[in-house]
Amino acid sequence: MGRKLDPTKEKRGPGRKARKQKGAETELVRFLPAVSDENSKRLSSRARKRAAKRRLGSVEAPKTNKSPEAKPLPGKLPKGISAGAVQTAGKKGPQSLFNAPRGKKRPAPGSDEEEEEEDSEEDGMVNHGDLWGSEDDADTVDDYGADSNSEDEEEGEALLPIERAARKQKAREAAAGIQWSEEETEDEEEEKEVTPESGPPKVEEADGGLQINVDEEPFVLPPAGEMEQDAQAPDLQRVHKRIQDIVGILRDFGAQREEGRSRSEYLNRLKKDLAIYYSYGDFLLGKLMDLFPLSELVEFLEANEVPRPVTLRTNTLKTRRRDLAQALINRGVNLDPLGKWSKTGLVVYDSSVPIGATPEYLAGHYMLQGASSMLPVMALAPQEHERILDMCCAPGGKTSYMAQLMKNTGVILANDANAERLKSVVGNLHRLGVTNTIISHYDGRQFPKVVGGFDRVLLDAPCSGTGVISKDPAVKTNKDEKDILRCAHLQKELLLSAIDSVNATSKTGGYLVYCTCSITLQLCFFLRSLSSPHIQVEENEWVVDYALKKRNVRLVPTGLDFGQEGFTRFRERRFHPSLRSTRRFYPHTHNMDGFFIAKFKKFSNSIPQSQTGNSETATPTNVDLPQVIPKSENSSQPAKKAKGAAKTKQQLQKQQHPKKASFQKLNGISKGADSELSTVPSVTKTQASSSFQDSSQPAGKAEGIREPKVTGKLKQRSPKLQSSKKVAFLRQNAPPKGTDTQTPAVLSPSKTQATLKPKDHHQPLGRAKGVEKQQLPEQPFEKAAFQKQNDTPKGPQPPTVSPIRSSRPPPAKRKKSQSRGNSQLLLS
Amino acid sequence: MRPLTEEETRVMFEKIAKYEKIMKLAANISGDKLVSLGTCFGKFTKTHKFRLHVTALDYLAPYAKYKVWIKPGAEQSFLYGNHVLKSGLGRITENTSQYQGVVVYSMADIPLGFGVAAKSTQDCRKVDPMAIVVFHQADIGEYVRHEETLT
């Protein structure tokens, strides 16, 4: 297995070992006294050449002589003889043959091409030397002529196949430039004009990135027809160069573009080139191009080709990082502390022993874990004597980290849906000495039913693996839209279950950390054999946004002071602004696997009444300002605006039944008003007490109070709106105004919207428009009574708007999303 | 494997008692879904013998009365499941009787596993270097070698 360091041992015999590359003994022979040369098999031509190369390498670095004539180089003569001797010996370590004059083992790669000539030289010299008999001479004479043949014939020769290939490649490359350009012109007629032009400019651009050819021909985008032809025989070097060119051009598009070519053509070409060069599927590459600016994109793709460094985490239950580092260094491991942000992490640069099999590993002193996997646990920060749930725990790295942070107190429930991987969880936890864990095998979505009420929950959701492409390159090609959406769906379900398993009233907790190892914004299901990170925006931000709408949770800072902030908007989508507190990590920026982390705090155990898909396709109700705006905001209600959320939800529910008998509404007006009025004080008090930003128990209570009202008043529109508006209004302005029910009520929703808008302006932009459009056609359905009611509030509104306004500045964006009536209101 | 000594029995039950709280929580989880709880010490065989697992090493090691230290060169061999030869023996507790249960340590005092003394301490001194002095029973290498069957 290891290199044999006994130079006296020679391999004899007809077998491959006799012809194998000479190991350390050949180097040692240089220092050891020469042994009398033995009768050994003569080396094959390959072996002889290699031996000659080795000897002559350092001395002959600048070889200029390519002619096969036997040059009488004084220094070479003895080597030549010994080379011959080596070759004829045919053994690995004929120390007699390696005399002092020999220089480096192998010549520099640049001289490889000359090696063949040199070999033939030496062969010639051997001919002259009579040391080894005529047989060798006869053998060596033909060598250089039969080089290429013998290469193919003799497999497993002393010259390894890879070396042969390298030499061939080098020879090819020498003639490459000319050859290939010739091929191009042959293949692609269209390119005839292009190639000569693109040749020099490409070289220039490669040389001096900023040496933009002002006067010369700029890089010409190959015509569209070429794109198909390229698929036949992609020349990677050419493709790579073209990628660099296009990125350079796109960076300064105005100046460097070619006339008549659009940006999208360049982008398309770039996309194809990247797909060829880095072996990506179209879908994933498209997603990545959306996600990253071009310069980062290339860095990201490059980073995915290289594996991340191996990292490990000290098990503080059994040892300390210092002691562990010392013990591993004694075993021959080259390591360093991971970074300032980790007190237990170590990064391994290289190791002479298998890092996963040292006695320290077996004794449970450390665990091999990716750096990015340590982050969610740090964000979750489990405390001692807490009850924690880890929903997707395999292979147990995060679970054990949590256990060591909790010092084996409390209880952890480690769950995973995959029975195979659970075995590794069991093994790891036992090995690391974790005693406070229960391991179970459930589908994560069953969770609060089985057992709930945890202080903290960690959900490392199954993902598309777009962040660990370096670990599993198959992700590049086998992911498509369907996969991502499937993942997203599963992740949403898991996240809701996780949220429901958290006990919001926990004294020390109430937190949930959701993390994935993909970088897409969507969610993707990836049967992971390894923990695969998320990077897609659709998976991560989208899922988090969904959860914020569906449950009483809010995002809190993760406590990680590095990493990129999550997206609050992406292309046409808008997410909640608190998504800024989520964190994204990329392989090319942080040198760890791609990761996405979000930390939630649950502030209420009640589940808000879910809007059945109607919220998206909200049935328009009437022209009422308050209705319009709340509806648009409804779907985008973040947890923070619990109060507003409850109200708008009610309004939305009302709006969902636009065609209910209006008479009911009329009848209900008085009822509604009264009941609302009576309950308003209590509600407003609770609401007024809690700050607008805080989502707290009163919000839950308010919701609870309102909900029955909402259901009862589903068929009532304006009265509810007015009363709810009033409530909102009252909330915002502490002193309740009981007298003017209608006007304050009308104003309040606008106020609500005004205040809500700044926080939640993202989604209304998208949704409000849709809502408004739907509302417009429905206006004719409204009864006259409604309109009356609607109108009357509008009347007195303007005068009262201003005083209220002064307390809060109206958000500018509001105007866009408001319906016709609203805009009038606010502008006044 | 071998009968537990009295001390080991006591230790084991002490530890088990500490798991009460966790057990109550685990009662929620149905039997077929519960994979593991706490630390597995060992298993009962069909004939009601108790087989000790390496996973109990953490708990038993501090209480071991009879210990055997092996040289660094012999560590790997033991971790692969081989018996300990005289040549690999570093130290052994005085007055260890034959067939006494022992805990095997590395020279750095890391517990490596369980074993049974094949020879008493006196005999160990007399015997030739290739003789077995400790029979291997369980070692921490099993975490990697026998991951599937651990529990």
Contacts between the chains, C-beta under 8 A, distances in Angstrom:
chain1	res1	chain2	res2	distance
A	327	B	108	7.2
A	356	B	144	7.4
A	357	B	144	6.2
A	359	B	75	5.9
A	359	B	79	6.8
A	359	B	106	6.1
A	359	B	110	6.0
A	359	B	112	7.0
A	359	B	140	7.5
A	360	B	110	7.3
A	362	B	79	6.5
A	362	B	112	7.9
A	362	B	140	3.9
A	362	B	141	5.7
A	362	B	143	5.7
A	362	B	144	6.7
A	363	B	110	4.9
A	363	B	111	7.1
A	363	B	112	7.6
A	363	B	140	5.7
A	364	B	58	7.9
A	364	B	140	7.7
A	364	B	143	8.0
A	387	B	25	7.5
A	411	B	21	7.0
A	411	B	22	5.4
A	411	B	25	5.4
A	413	B	25	7.4
A	413	B	29	8.0
A	422	B	35	5.4
A	423	B	147	6.1
A	423	B	148	5.9
A	423	B	150	7.1
A	424	B	147	6.3
A	425	B	35	7.9
A	425	B	36	8.0
A	426	B	35	6.4
A	426	B	36	4.8
A	426	B	150	5.9
A	426	B	151	5.5
A	427	B	143	5.6
A	427	B	147	4.6
A	427	B	150	4.9
A	429	B	36	7.4
A	430	B	39	6.2
A	430	B	40	6.8
A	430	B	55	4.2
A	430	B	143	7.3
A	430	B	150	6.5
A	430	B	151	7.3
A	431	B	140	7.3
A	431	B	143	4.6
A	433	B	39	8.0
A	433	B	58	5.1
A	435	B	18	8.0
A	435	B	19	7.7
A	435	B	38	5.7
A	435	B	39	5.3
A	436	B	22	6.5
A	436	B	38	7.8
A	437	B	36	7.7
A	437	B	38	7.6
A	438	B	22	6.2
A	438	B	25	6.7
A	438	B	26	4.7
A	438	B	29	6.9
A	438	B	34	7.1
A	438	B	36	7.4
A	438	B	37	5.1
A	438	B	38	7.8
A	439	B	34	7.6
A	439	B	35	4.3
A	439	B	36	4.1
A	439	B	37	7.3
A	440	B	29	5.0
A	440	B	33	5.1
A	440	B	34	5.7
A	440	B	35	6.0
A	441	B	33	4.9
A	441	B	34	7.8
A	441	B	35	5.3
A	442	B	29	7.8
A	442	B	33	5.5
A	450	B	28	6.3
A	450	B	29	6.4
A	450	B	30	7.9
A	450	B	33	7.9
A	451	B	25	7.2
A	451	B	28	4.2
A	451	B	29	6.8
